[in-house]
């Protein structure tokens, strides 16, 4: 009996990681990504989001400082029929810095050289279009639409964007499932992709679905 009570305590404690209004906003964001699972359906997502919840305030401040630049990008995504979630990827990937360089990546969308070239960007000395906001955004749209066609849902398109198509295909094959909860529970799910997804999801929920956007 004591063990059962302890397990029930852990379960209900888990449900309170986010306030009801936050849960509703996160679930709306998940629905926009075509997830059939809600936040309360998958403990691993709840725990992942809780791990990165503290990173959202600085990202939200960055969003507030770049709303004019973002609006142009968001309009391109709206015209392409892509959920607003995806226009926020640069905050998680590059802190919305169009000139930033990562490990083999560059620009708002943190394209590798090969991915950039695959989707129409020029990458050479003196002309790296990954650093061009308009052209790199157009390439990101082409890439995301391609990933949606390949994997069938928006949340899988985002996973593939962050971890790579081959890695996601192998993970789906290994688990025999495309369910978010199953994939996130895989011990080989890349930590960087979890961070990317959690930060973008939390920011999307705060901006687009929260009734009151408090920091």
DOMI-341560 format. One record per atom (N, C-alpha, C): residue number from 0; chain; x, y, z; atom name. Coordinates in steps of 0.02 Angstrom, whole numbers, padded with zeros to 5 digits, always signed. Layout:
# residues N
NUM:A:X:Y:Z:CA .
...
END
This chain:
# residues 215
0:A:+00041:-00060:+00000:N .
0:A:+00000:+00000:+00000:CA .
0:A:+00044:+00064:+00000:C .
1:A:+00096:+00063:+00042:N .
1:A:+00140:+00122:+00045:CA .
1:A:+00173:+00134:-00023:C .
2:A:+00193:+00079:-00056:N .
2:A:+00224:+00086:-00122:CA .
2:A:+00175:+00116:-00172:C .
3:A:+00112:+00093:-00169:N .
3:A:+00061:+00119:-00214:CA .
3:A:+00050:+00194:-00202:C .
4:A:+00045:+00214:-00139:N .
4:A:+00035:+00284:-00123:CA .
4:A:+00094:+00327:-00147:C .
5:A:+00155:+00299:-00141:N .
5:A:+00214:+00335:-00164:CA .
5:A:+00212:+00345:-00239:C .
6:A:+00192:+00292:-00275:N .
6:A:+00188:+00297:-00348:CA .
6:A:+00134:+00347:-00370:C .
7:A:+00079:+00348:-00333:N .
7:A:+00026:+00397:-00349:CA .
7:A:+00051:+00468:-00336:C .
8:A:+00090:+00476:-00282:N .
8:A:+00118:+00542:-00267:CA .
8:A:+00163:+00565:-00323:C .
9:A:+00206:+00520:-00348:N .
9:A:+00251:+00538:-00403:CA .
9:A:+00212:+00557:-00465:C .
10:A:+00158:+00519:-00478:N .
10:A:+00118:+00531:-00538:CA .
10:A:+00086:+00601:-00536:C .
11:A:+00055:+00618:-00480:N .
11:A:+00021:+00682:-00476:CA .
11:A:+00071:+00739:-00470:C .
12:A:+00130:+00726:-00440:N .
12:A:+00182:+00777:-00439:CA .
12:A:+00204:+00792:-00510:C .
13:A:+00209:+00740:-00550:N .
13:A:+00230:+00747:-00620:CA .
13:A:+00181:+00791:-00658:C .
14:A:+00116:+00784:-00643:N .
14:A:+00066:+00822:-00680:CA .
14:A:+00069:+00897:-00664:C .
15:A:+00102:+00916:-00611:N .
15:A:+00103:+00986:-00591:CA .
15:A:+00167:+01022:-00613:C .
16:A:+00207:+00990:-00654:N .
16:A:+00267:+01023:-00678:CA .
16:A:+00250:+01088:-00715:C .
17:A:+00191:+01088:-00749:N .
17:A:+00168:+01146:-00785:CA .
17:A:+00099:+01164:-00761:C .
18:A:+00084:+01229:-00758:N .
18:A:+00017:+01251:-00740:CA .
18:A:-00032:+01230:-00795:C .
19:A:-00096:+01228:-00777:N .
19:A:-00147:+01207:-00825:CA .
19:A:-00146:+01249:-00889:C .
20:A:-00137:+01315:-00881:N .
20:A:-00136:+01358:-00940:CA .
20:A:-00076:+01344:-00984:C .
21:A:-00019:+01327:-00953:N .
21:A:+00040:+01309:-00991:CA .
21:A:+00030:+01244:-01028:C .
22:A:-00001:+01196:-00995:N .
22:A:-00014:+01131:-01027:CA .
22:A:-00059:+01140:-01087:C .
23:A:-00110:+01181:-01080:N .
23:A:-00156:+01193:-01136:CA .
23:A:-00119:+01224:-01195:C .
24:A:-00076:+01272:-01182:N .
24:A:-00038:+01305:-01235:CA .
24:A:+00009:+01257:-01269:C .
25:A:+00044:+01216:-01230:N .
25:A:+00091:+01167:-01258:CA .
25:A:+00053:+01116:-01300:C .
26:A:-00005:+01094:-01276:N .
26:A:-00044:+01046:-01314:CA .
26:A:-00068:+01075:-01381:C .
27:A:-00086:+01139:-01381:N .
27:A:-00106:+01170:-01444:CA .
27:A:-00047:+01173:-01493:C .
28:A:+00012:+01186:-01467:N .
28:A:+00071:+01186:-01509:CA .
28:A:+00084:+01116:-01537:C .
29:A:+00077:+01065:-01494:N .
29:A:+00085:+00996:-01517:CA .
29:A:+00034:+00978:-01571:C .
30:A:-00027:+01000:-01562:N .
30:A:-00079:+00986:-01612:CA .
30:A:-00062:+01018:-01679:C .
31:A:-00032:+01078:-01677:N .
31:A:-00013:+01111:-01739:CA .
31:A:+00040:+01072:-01776:C .
32:A:+00077:+01030:-01739:N .
32:A:+00130:+00988:-01769:CA .
32:A:+00104:+00919:-01787:C .
33:A:+00038:+00908:-01781:N .
33:A:+00005:+00845:-01799:CA .
33:A:+00023:+00788:-01751:C .
34:A:+00037:+00805:-01689:N .
34:A:+00048:+00753:-01639:CA .
34:A:-00019:+00728:-01615:C .
35:A:-00027:+00662:-01612:N .
35:A:-00087:+00631:-01585:CA .
35:A:-00083:+00624:-01510:C .
36:A:-00025:+00640:-01482:N .
36:A:-00014:+00634:-01410:CA .
36:A:-00011:+00704:-01378:C .
37:A:-00038:+00709:-01319:N .
37:A:-00035:+00772:-01282:CA .
37:A:+00023:+00769:-01233:C .
38:A:+00034:+00823:-01198:N .
38:A:+00089:+00826:-01149:CA .
38:A:+00080:+00773:-01095:C .
39:A:+00018:+00762:-01073:N .
39:A:+00006:+00714:-01019:CA .
39:A:+00009:+00641:-01043:C .
40:A:+00013:+00631:-01109:N .
40:A:+00019:+00563:-01135:CA .
40:A:+00091:+00537:-01132:C .
41:A:+00138:+00582:-01126:N .
41:A:+00208:+00562:-01131:CA .
41:A:+00250:+00595:-01077:C .
42:A:+00267:+00556:-01027:N .
42:A:+00307:+00582:-00971:CA .
42:A:+00375:+00606:-00994:C .
43:A:+00404:+00573:-01043:N .
43:A:+00471:+00591:-01065:CA .
43:A:+00471:+00662:-01095:C .
44:A:+00417:+00681:-01130:N .
44:A:+00413:+00749:-01156:CA .
44:A:+00405:+00799:-01100:C .
45:A:+00362:+00783:-01052:N .
45:A:+00352:+00827:-00994:CA .
45:A:+00418:+00840:-00959:C .
46:A:+00456:+00788:-00947:N .
46:A:+00520:+00795:-00913:CA .
46:A:+00571:+00834:-00955:C .
47:A:+00569:+00822:-01021:N .
47:A:+00615:+00857:-01065:CA .
47:A:+00600:+00932:-01066:C .
48:A:+00536:+00949:-01071:N .
48:A:+00517:+01019:-01071:CA .
48:A:+00535:+01053:-01005:C .
49:A:+00525:+01017:-00950:N .
49:A:+00541:+01045:-00885:CA .
49:A:+00616:+01061:-00880:C .
50:A:+00657:+01019:-00912:N .
50:A:+00730:+01029:-00909:CA .
50:A:+00750:+01094:-00944:C .
51:A:+00712:+01113:-00996:N .
51:A:+00732:+01172:-01035:CA .
51:A:+00687:+01232:-01022:C .
52:A:+00642:+01227:-00974:N .
52:A:+00595:+01282:-00961:CA .
52:A:+00633:+01346:-00942:C .
53:A:+00688:+01339:-00906:N .
53:A:+00726:+01398:-00884:CA .
53:A:+00760:+01435:-00940:C .
54:A:+00765:+01406:-01000:N .
54:A:+00798:+01439:-01056:CA .
54:A:+00752:+01484:-01095:C .
55:A:+00687:+01483:-01080:N .
55:A:+00639:+01517:-01123:CA .
55:A:+00638:+01592:-01112:C .
56:A:+00648:+01615:-01051:N .
56:A:+00646:+01688:-01039:CA .
56:A:+00697:+01726:-01082:C .
57:A:+00761:+01705:-01085:N .
57:A:+00807:+01742:-01129:CA .
57:A:+00789:+01735:-01203:C .
58:A:+00763:+01677:-01223:N .
58:A:+00742:+01669:-01293:CA .
58:A:+00682:+01714:-01308:C .
59:A:+00637:+01720:-01259:N .
59:A:+00578:+01763:-01269:CA .
59:A:+00599:+01836:-01273:C .
60:A:+00648:+01855:-01234:N .
60:A:+00673:+01924:-01239:CA .
60:A:+00705:+01936:-01307:C .
61:A:+00740:+01887:-01332:N .
61:A:+00769:+01893:-01399:CA .
61:A:+00714:+01899:-01451:C .
62:A:+00662:+01860:-01442:N .
62:A:+00604:+01865:-01487:CA .
62:A:+00575:+01935:-01486:C .
63:A:+00566:+01964:-01426:N .
63:A:+00538:+02031:-01421:CA .
63:A:+00582:+02083:-01455:C .
64:A:+00647:+02071:-01456:N .
64:A:+00694:+02119:-01487:CA .
64:A:+00698:+02111:-01563:C .
65:A:+00669:+02057:-01590:N .
65:A:+00677:+02043:-01661:CA .
65:A:+00609:+02032:-01695:C .
66:A:+00556:+02058:-01667:N .
66:A:+00490:+02045:-01695:CA .
66:A:+00483:+02071:-01767:C .
67:A:+00514:+02127:-01781:N .
67:A:+00509:+02155:-01849:CA .
67:A:+00543:+02109:-01900:C .
68:A:+00603:+02085:-01883:N .
68:A:+00638:+02039:-01928:CA .
68:A:+00600:+01973:-01935:C .
69:A:+00573:+01950:-01879:N .
69:A:+00537:+01887:-01880:CA .
69:A:+00474:+01891:-01922:C .
70:A:+00440:+01947:-01922:N .
70:A:+00377:+01953:-01958:CA .
70:A:+00385:+01937:-02032:C .
71:A:+00441:+01960:-02061:N .
71:A:+00454:+01945:-02131:CA .
71:A:+00463:+01870:-02142:C .
72:A:+00499:+01838:-02097:N .
72:A:+00509:+01766:-02101:CA .
72:A:+00443:+01729:-02091:C .
73:A:+00405:+01750:-02042:N .
73:A:+00342:+01716:-02026:CA .
73:A:+00294:+01719:-02085:C .
74:A:+00293:+01776:-02119:N .
74:A:+00248:+01783:-02177:CA .
74:A:+00266:+01733:-02232:C .
75:A:+00330:+01720:-02241:N .
75:A:+00352:+01671:-02290:CA .
75:A:+00327:+01601:-02271:C .
76:A:+00331:+01584:-02207:N .
76:A:+00308:+01519:-02184:CA .
76:A:+00233:+01512:-02190:C .
77:A:+00197:+01566:-02174:N .
77:A:+00124:+01565:-02181:CA .
77:A:+00104:+01554:-02253:C .
78:A:+00137:+01589:-02299:N .
78:A:+00122:+01581:-02371:CA .
78:A:+00136:+01510:-02394:C .
79:A:+00185:+01477:-02363:N .
79:A:+00204:+01408:-02382:CA .
79:A:+00160:+01356:-02347:C .
80:A:+00116:+01377:-02301:N .
80:A:+00072:+01330:-02266:CA .
80:A:+00107:+01292:-02211:C .
81:A:+00159:+01320:-02183:N .
81:A:+00199:+01287:-02130:CA .
81:A:+00179:+01317:-02063:C .
82:A:+00170:+01275:-02011:N .
82:A:+00150:+01301:-01945:CA .
82:A:+00199:+01353:-01919:C .
83:A:+00174:+01402:-01879:N .
83:A:+00217:+01455:-01853:CA .
83:A:+00274:+01431:-01810:C .
84:A:+00267:+01371:-01781:N .
84:A:+00320:+01339:-01743:CA .
84:A:+00387:+01344:-01779:C .
85:A:+00387:+01329:-01844:N .
85:A:+00449:+01322:-01882:CA .
85:A:+00485:+01389:-01893:C .
86:A:+00447:+01443:-01893:N .
86:A:+00479:+01509:-01901:CA .
86:A:+00520:+01527:-01839:C .
87:A:+00509:+01491:-01784:N .
87:A:+00545:+01505:-01722:CA .
87:A:+00609:+01463:-01714:C .
88:A:+00622:+01418:-01760:N .
88:A:+00681:+01376:-01756:CA .
88:A:+00745:+01417:-01746:C .
89:A:+00753:+01475:-01779:N .
89:A:+00816:+01512:-01770:CA .
89:A:+00830:+01533:-01698:C .
90:A:+00779:+01540:-01656:N .
90:A:+00792:+01558:-01586:CA .
90:A:+00826:+01501:-01549:C .
91:A:+00805:+01440:-01564:N .
91:A:+00836:+01382:-01532:CA .
91:A:+00903:+01365:-01563:C .
92:A:+00909:+01375:-01629:N .
92:A:+00969:+01355:-01665:CA .
92:A:+01025:+01407:-01662:C .
93:A:+01007:+01470:-01668:N .
93:A:+01060:+01522:-01675:CA .
93:A:+01047:+01584:-01632:C .
94:A:+00997:+01580:-01588:N .
94:A:+00976:+01639:-01549:CA .
94:A:+00961:+01698:-01595:C .
95:A:+00936:+01681:-01654:N .
95:A:+00916:+01729:-01705:CA .
95:A:+00973:+01777:-01723:C .
96:A:+01031:+01746:-01733:N .
96:A:+01090:+01784:-01754:CA .
96:A:+01109:+01760:-01825:C .
97:A:+01097:+01802:-01876:N .
97:A:+01107:+01779:-01945:CA .
97:A:+01180:+01770:-01965:C .
98:A:+01227:+01793:-01924:N .
98:A:+01298:+01787:-01943:CA .
98:A:+01335:+01735:-01901:C .
99:A:+01300:+01700:-01859:N .
99:A:+01333:+01653:-01813:CA .
99:A:+01358:+01591:-01851:C .
100:A:+01415:+01565:-01828:N .
100:A:+01443:+01503:-01854:CA .
100:A:+01445:+01451:-01798:C .
101:A:+01423:+01391:-01814:N .
101:A:+01428:+01335:-01768:CA .
101:A:+01481:+01287:-01791:C .
102:A:+01476:+01225:-01768:N .
102:A:+01524:+01174:-01789:CA .
102:A:+01504:+01147:-01857:C .
103:A:+01531:+01178:-01910:N .
103:A:+01514:+01159:-01978:CA .
103:A:+01448:+01187:-02002:C .
104:A:+01417:+01232:-01964:N .
104:A:+01353:+01261:-01982:CA .
104:A:+01358:+01337:-01980:C .
105:A:+01307:+01370:-02010:N .
105:A:+01309:+01443:-02010:CA .
105:A:+01240:+01472:-02021:C .
106:A:+01232:+01534:-01998:N .
106:A:+01172:+01571:-02012:CA .
106:A:+01114:+01558:-01965:C .
107:A:+01058:+01593:-01978:N .
107:A:+00998:+01586:-01937:CA .
107:A:+00977:+01513:-01929:C .
108:A:+00979:+01477:-01985:N .
108:A:+00952:+01409:-01987:CA .
108:A:+01004:+01355:-01975:C .
109:A:+01066:+01376:-01965:N .
109:A:+01121:+01330:-01949:CA .
109:A:+01126:+01273:-02000:C .
110:A:+01125:+01292:-02063:N .
110:A:+01134:+01243:-02116:CA .
110:A:+01206:+01219:-02118:C .
111:A:+01216:+01155:-02131:N .
111:A:+01281:+01130:-02150:CA .
111:A:+01293:+01151:-02223:C .
112:A:+01354:+01147:-02246:N .
112:A:+01369:+01166:-02315:CA .
112:A:+01330:+01122:-02364:C .
113:A:+01329:+01056:-02351:N .
113:A:+01296:+01011:-02398:CA .
113:A:+01221:+01021:-02400:C .
114:A:+01190:+01027:-02341:N .
114:A:+01118:+01039:-02339:CA .
114:A:+01100:+01104:-02373:C .
115:A:+01140:+01155:-02362:N .
115:A:+01128:+01220:-02394:CA .
115:A:+01130:+01213:-02470:C .
116:A:+01180:+01178:-02496:N .
116:A:+01186:+01169:-02568:CA .
116:A:+01129:+01126:-02595:C .
117:A:+01109:+01076:-02556:N .
117:A:+01054:+01032:-02578:CA .
117:A:+00990:+01071:-02590:C .
118:A:+00981:+01125:-02553:N .
118:A:+00919:+01163:-02558:CA .
118:A:+00929:+01233:-02587:C .
119:A:+00980:+01238:-02631:N .
119:A:+00985:+01295:-02676:CA .
119:A:+01028:+01353:-02654:C .
120:A:+01067:+01345:-02601:N .
120:A:+01109:+01400:-02578:CA .
120:A:+01180:+01392:-02605:C .
121:A:+01211:+01448:-02618:N .
121:A:+01282:+01449:-02637:CA .
121:A:+01324:+01455:-02573:C .
122:A:+01373:+01411:-02568:N .
122:A:+01418:+01414:-02510:CA .
122:A:+01489:+01409:-02537:C .
123:A:+01522:+01467:-02540:N .
123:A:+01591:+01468:-02562:CA .
123:A:+01624:+01529:-02531:C .
124:A:+01689:+01533:-02536:N .
124:A:+01727:+01587:-02507:CA .
124:A:+01703:+01653:-02537:C .
125:A:+01684:+01700:-02493:N .
125:A:+01661:+01765:-02516:CA .
125:A:+01587:+01768:-02531:C .
126:A:+01553:+01711:-02531:N .
126:A:+01481:+01710:-02545:CA .
126:A:+01448:+01650:-02511:C .
127:A:+01434:+01659:-02448:N .
127:A:+01401:+01607:-02409:CA .
127:A:+01329:+01628:-02397:C .
128:A:+01283:+01601:-02437:N .
128:A:+01214:+01622:-02434:CA .
128:A:+01178:+01595:-02372:C .
129:A:+01211:+01554:-02332:N .
129:A:+01182:+01535:-02268:CA .
129:A:+01175:+01596:-02223:C .
130:A:+01215:+01648:-02236:N .
130:A:+01213:+01709:-02196:CA .
130:A:+01164:+01761:-02223:C .
131:A:+01132:+01745:-02279:N .
131:A:+01082:+01789:-02308:CA .
131:A:+01014:+01769:-02280:C .
132:A:+00982:+01815:-02244:N .
132:A:+00919:+01798:-02210:CA .
132:A:+00866:+01774:-02258:C .
133:A:+00855:+01812:-02313:N .
133:A:+00802:+01794:-02360:CA .
133:A:+00815:+01728:-02395:C .
134:A:+00874:+01721:-02423:N .
134:A:+00889:+01661:-02462:CA .
134:A:+00893:+01599:-02417:C .
135:A:+00922:+01607:-02358:N .
135:A:+00926:+01549:-02313:CA .
135:A:+00857:+01529:-02287:C .
136:A:+00813:+01578:-02276:N .
136:A:+00745:+01563:-02255:CA .
136:A:+00707:+01526:-02310:C .
137:A:+00715:+01548:-02372:N .
137:A:+00683:+01512:-02428:CA .
137:A:+00708:+01441:-02432:C .
138:A:+00773:+01431:-02420:N .
138:A:+00801:+01363:-02421:CA .
138:A:+00773:+01322:-02363:C .
139:A:+00766:+01352:-02305:N .
139:A:+00738:+01317:-02247:CA .
139:A:+00667:+01295:-02261:C .
140:A:+00628:+01337:-02294:N .
140:A:+00560:+01319:-02312:CA .
140:A:+00559:+01259:-02360:C .
141:A:+00603:+01261:-02409:N .
141:A:+00606:+01204:-02456:CA .
141:A:+00625:+01140:-02419:C .
142:A:+00672:+01146:-02374:N .
142:A:+00695:+01087:-02336:CA .
142:A:+00640:+01060:-02291:C .
143:A:+00606:+01103:-02256:N .
143:A:+00554:+01081:-02209:CA .
143:A:+00496:+01049:-02247:C .
144:A:+00477:+01078:-02304:N .
144:A:+00424:+01047:-02345:CA .
144:A:+00445:+00979:-02370:C .
145:A:+00508:+00973:-02389:N .
145:A:+00534:+00907:-02411:CA .
145:A:+00530:+00857:-02354:C .
146:A:+00550:+00877:-02293:N .
146:A:+00548:+00832:-02236:CA .
146:A:+00477:+00812:-02218:C .
147:A:+00430:+00858:-02225:N .
147:A:+00360:+00842:-02213:CA .
147:A:+00336:+00789:-02261:C .
148:A:+00353:+00795:-02324:N .
148:A:+00334:+00745:-02374:CA .
148:A:+00366:+00677:-02358:C .
149:A:+00428:+00679:-02337:N .
149:A:+00464:+00617:-02323:CA .
149:A:+00438:+00580:-02262:C .
150:A:+00421:+00616:-02208:N .
150:A:+00405:+00584:-02145:CA .
150:A:+00331:+00588:-02126:C .
151:A:+00293:+00631:-02159:N .
151:A:+00220:+00628:-02152:CA .
151:A:+00189:+00672:-02099:C .
152:A:+00227:+00698:-02052:N .
152:A:+00198:+00742:-02001:CA .
152:A:+00247:+00798:-01985:C .
153:A:+00220:+00852:-01958:N .
153:A:+00263:+00910:-01945:CA .
153:A:+00312:+00897:-01889:C .
154:A:+00292:+00861:-01836:N .
154:A:+00340:+00850:-01781:CA .
154:A:+00398:+00806:-01803:C .
155:A:+00384:+00758:-01847:N .
155:A:+00439:+00717:-01874:CA .
155:A:+00484:+00758:-01920:C .
156:A:+00454:+00805:-01957:N .
156:A:+00494:+00849:-01999:CA .
156:A:+00542:+00889:-01956:C .
157:A:+00519:+00912:-01897:N .
157:A:+00563:+00950:-01853:CA .
157:A:+00618:+00905:-01824:C .
158:A:+00600:+00845:-01803:N .
158:A:+00651:+00798:-01778:CA .
158:A:+00705:+00788:-01831:C .
159:A:+00683:+00776:-01894:N .
159:A:+00731:+00763:-01948:CA .
159:A:+00774:+00825:-01961:C .
160:A:+00744:+00884:-01957:N .
160:A:+00782:+00946:-01967:CA .
160:A:+00840:+00950:-01917:C .
161:A:+00826:+00930:-01855:N .
161:A:+00876:+00938:-01803:CA .
161:A:+00927:+00881:-01801:C .
162:A:+00905:+00819:-01814:N .
162:A:+00951:+00762:-01806:CA .
162:A:+00976:+00733:-01872:C .
163:A:+00943:+00752:-01927:N .
163:A:+00962:+00723:-01992:CA .
163:A:+00914:+00668:-02012:C .
164:A:+00902:+00663:-02077:N .
164:A:+00853:+00616:-02103:CA .
164:A:+00872:+00543:-02089:C .
165:A:+00935:+00527:-02101:N .
165:A:+00957:+00458:-02091:CA .
165:A:+00950:+00435:-02019:C .
166:A:+00968:+00478:-01973:N .
166:A:+00963:+00461:-01902:CA .
166:A:+00891:+00448:-01883:C .
167:A:+00845:+00490:-01906:N .
167:A:+00774:+00480:-01890:CA .
167:A:+00747:+00417:-01922:C .
168:A:+00765:+00404:-01984:N .
168:A:+00741:+00342:-02017:CA .
168:A:+00763:+00281:-01978:C .
169:A:+00826:+00280:-01958:N .
169:A:+00851:+00222:-01919:CA .
169:A:+00815:+00216:-01852:C .
170:A:+00800:+00271:-01821:N .
170:A:+00766:+00269:-01756:CA .
170:A:+00695:+00243:-01763:C .
171:A:+00660:+00265:-01816:N .
171:A:+00592:+00241:-01828:CA .
171:A:+00594:+00166:-01843:C .
172:A:+00641:+00144:-01883:N .
172:A:+00647:+00073:-01899:CA .
172:A:+00663:+00032:-01837:C .
173:A:+00708:+00056:-01796:N .
173:A:+00728:+00019:-01736:CA .
173:A:+00670:+00012:-01687:C .
174:A:+00629:+00064:-01681:N .
174:A:+00574:+00063:-01633:CA .
174:A:+00509:+00037:-01662:C .
175:A:+00505:+00033:-01728:N .
175:A:+00443:+00010:-01760:CA .
175:A:+00386:+00058:-01747:C .
176:A:+00400:+00121:-01738:N .
176:A:+00348:+00170:-01721:CA .
176:A:+00370:+00240:-01740:C .
177:A:+00320:+00282:-01757:N .
177:A:+00332:+00353:-01768:CA .
177:A:+00304:+00395:-01711:C .
178:A:+00278:+00363:-01659:N .
178:A:+00248:+00400:-01604:CA .
178:A:+00301:+00442:-01568:C .
179:A:+00282:+00503:-01551:N .
179:A:+00329:+00547:-01517:CA .
179:A:+00355:+00518:-01452:C .
180:A:+00310:+00489:-01412:N .
180:A:+00330:+00463:-01347:CA .
180:A:+00380:+00405:-01354:C .
181:A:+00370:+00364:-01405:N .
181:A:+00415:+00307:-01416:CA .
181:A:+00484:+00333:-01437:C .
182:A:+00486:+00379:-01485:N .
182:A:+00550:+00404:-01510:CA .
182:A:+00588:+00442:-01456:C .
183:A:+00553:+00484:-01419:N .
183:A:+00587:+00522:-01366:CA .
183:A:+00614:+00477:-01310:C .
184:A:+00583:+00418:-01303:N .
184:A:+00606:+00371:-01251:CA .
184:A:+00666:+00330:-01272:C .
185:A:+00683:+00332:-01337:N .
185:A:+00740:+00296:-01362:CA .
185:A:+00804:+00325:-01330:C .
186:A:+00845:+00283:-01298:N .
186:A:+00906:+00309:-01266:CA .
186:A:+00955:+00341:-01314:C .
187:A:+00946:+00327:-01380:N .
187:A:+00991:+00355:-01430:CA .
187:A:+00964:+00419:-01461:C .
188:A:+00906:+00442:-01437:N .
188:A:+00879:+00505:-01464:CA .
188:A:+00928:+00561:-01447:C .
189:A:+00952:+00598:-01498:N .
189:A:+01005:+00647:-01486:CA .
189:A:+00984:+00701:-01436:C .
190:A:+01027:+00716:-01389:N .
190:A:+01011:+00767:-01339:CA .
190:A:+01003:+00836:-01371:C .
191:A:+01042:+00849:-01423:N .
191:A:+01036:+00913:-01457:CA .
191:A:+00968:+00922:-01489:C .
192:A:+00940:+00868:-01515:N .
192:A:+00874:+00871:-01546:CA .
192:A:+00821:+00882:-01492:C .
193:A:+00830:+00850:-01434:N .
193:A:+00783:+00862:-01379:CA .
193:A:+00784:+00935:-01359:C .
194:A:+00843:+00964:-01354:N .
194:A:+00848:+01034:-01335:CA .
194:A:+00816:+01078:-01388:C .
195:A:+00830:+01065:-01451:N .
195:A:+00801:+01103:-01507:CA .
195:A:+00725:+01100:-01504:C .
196:A:+00697:+01040:-01497:N .
196:A:+00625:+01032:-01498:CA .
196:A:+00592:+01064:-01436:C .
197:A:+00621:+01052:-01379:N .
197:A:+00593:+01079:-01317:CA .
197:A:+00592:+01155:-01317:C .
198:A:+00647:+01185:-01336:N .
198:A:+00651:+01258:-01336:CA .
198:A:+00602:+01289:-01386:C .
199:A:+00599:+01260:-01446:N .
199:A:+00554:+01287:-01497:CA .
199:A:+00481:+01277:-01477:C .
200:A:+00466:+01218:-01449:N .
200:A:+00397:+01204:-01428:CA .
200:A:+00375:+01251:-01372:C .
201:A:+00417:+01261:-01322:N .
201:A:+00399:+01304:-01266:CA .
201:A:+00392:+01377:-01290:C .
202:A:+00436:+01399:-01334:N .
202:A:+00431:+01467:-01359:CA .
202:A:+00369:+01476:-01402:C .
203:A:+00354:+01427:-01444:N .
203:A:+00294:+01429:-01486:CA .
203:A:+00231:+01432:-01443:C .
204:A:+00229:+01391:-01391:N .
204:A:+00171:+01390:-01346:CA .
204:A:+00163:+01458:-01312:C .
205:A:+00217:+01486:-01291:N .
205:A:+00215:+01551:-01255:CA .
205:A:+00192:+01607:-01301:C .
206:A:+00217:+01607:-01362:N .
206:A:+00202:+01662:-01408:CA .
206:A:+00133:+01656:-01439:C .
207:A:+00116:+01596:-01463:N .
207:A:+00056:+01588:-01504:CA .
207:A:-00006:+01561:-01468:C .
208:A:+00004:+01528:-01411:N .
208:A:-00053:+01493:-01382:CA .
208:A:-00067:+01512:-01309:C .
209:A:-00020:+01543:-01275:N .
209:A:-00032:+01562:-01205:CA .
209:A:-00082:+01619:-01203:C .
210:A:-00127:+01617:-01155:N .
210:A:-00177:+01670:-01148:CA .
210:A:-00145:+01734:-01124:C .
211:A:-00094:+01727:-01081:N .
211:A:-00057:+01786:-01057:CA .
211:A:+00017:+01770:-01064:C .
212:A:+00054:+01811:-01100:N .
212:A:+00125:+01799:-01111:CA .
212:A:+00165:+01834:-01057:C .
213:A:+00170:+01802:-00999:N .
213:A:+00211:+01829:-00946:CA .
213:A:+00279:+01796:-00948:C .
214:A:+00331:+01833:-00932:N .
214:A:+00398:+01804:-00928:CA .
214:A:+00405:+01767:-00862:C .
END
